[in-house]
């Protein structure tokens, strides 16, 4: 199978250059022309894809080579772009910035190469004129395998300023495909973890996306951008399919080497106690035996949503459904009970700290969640979900499933993590290697239970999270496409608990 969907990667020299505004605006402008646009985001970010979805009417999807492995970038892209006329991929940070200490891994440049896609460089020109040529020349020549096909100049002050910039760039040989003026910036409010999510802004988000689309349509050569997208190279190989990967991805067995982490929540053993084993390859796994979960009776899995819990990767729900689950979304801010017949619960990331009062006031739902957890039903909680399961958050009562308290912190915890499951749980067998990321300004005390969820191997060795009864709760965000067996394991536990 060969994917020939036209595609562009929208990148920049650094964060704050205007990638999100221009990428989202381009998606909206193309959609307004009647094109089916596939929206993608490089990296683990959950918030930008919400704006992409609003612009295109399609699910925003992430392409993260650290979380999922480089081998899955093209298949995941093909899965999301199937049936679309064009795809727009918003980059992360600067074009060549990736996972710390890992070279180009997880960078926008690496994803562009894996997708054989041309790059459009968004340059904040507000404080430069002739120097823009040196900047663009450096980004064009740094890696010859990265094809920078054009530049969009952002925050240009005047006609004279635009003329100086165009004259300078004439010597570089990279066409200017758009110019956006400094005035009338689209309002994109932010707070402690970035932009305010779409779900919290309602009609204001709709207006903002429409304004982005109008600005890009007026300031960019959209026809030239479409022509550039059509010059993307063909991608060989089949698209990712949740049903197929479940068959070929049974839950991994416990490895023979010792894990090097204390199971009772104590400090990890010294780094020399067990050799660091290489990450398990992201390639095909052995065939699973017959009787996959999807062949059995359907079980209902409740997934937290609404304004407080907006962080989720689309592939998680698709994997749960392929494993035989009926996925039902509920809103902990409004729903007073779990969906009838709930056999398992998934609570992803979001901003419970912003809605702590409302979550605490919904006492009947807090009680229902606690009763489900006590019954031994599988509960998978990430970051915001971890906070919700604690005894309290900033002094306000939460579900009380975990004997831990959570509070806001001034310190930002951010970064990729290489982790191994320390304790057997409904989500992962002990010894399962997964990569994830942390992104929060909160602290949970204690940070790990008697049976920790994960042993972090990077950036320092430590245990983290909680496993008790059917609960797996942790700060670590993971992408289940990298280890589809966890979805099958979770659904099977829902069926048997």
Secondary structure, DSSP 4 states (H G I P E B T S, - for coil): -EE--EEEEEEESSTTSSHHHHHHHHHHHHHHTT--EEEEEESS-SSHHHHHHHHHSS--EEE-HHHH-THHHHHHHHHHHTT-SEEEEE--SSTT--STTSTTTT-HHHHHHHTT-EEEEEEE-TT-STHHHHHHHHHHHH-TTS-EEEEEEEEE--HHHHHHHHHHHTTTT--EEEEEESSSPPP--EETTEEPPHHHHTHHHHHHHHHHHHHHHHHB-HHHHHHHHTTPPPEESPPP-HHHHHHH-PPPPPPSS---S-TTS-PPPPGGGSPPPPPPPSSPPPPPPS--GGGS--EEEEEEESTT--B--HHHHHHHHHTTEEEEEEETTT-SSPPTTEEEEEE-BS-TTTTHHHHHH-HHHHHHHHHHHHTT-EEEEETHHHHHHSSEETTEE---SSS-EEEEEEEEEEEEEEEEE-S--SS--TT-EEEEEEEEEEEEESSB-SS-SEEE-SSS-EEEBEEETTEEEES-EE-GGGGTHHHHHHHHHHHH-
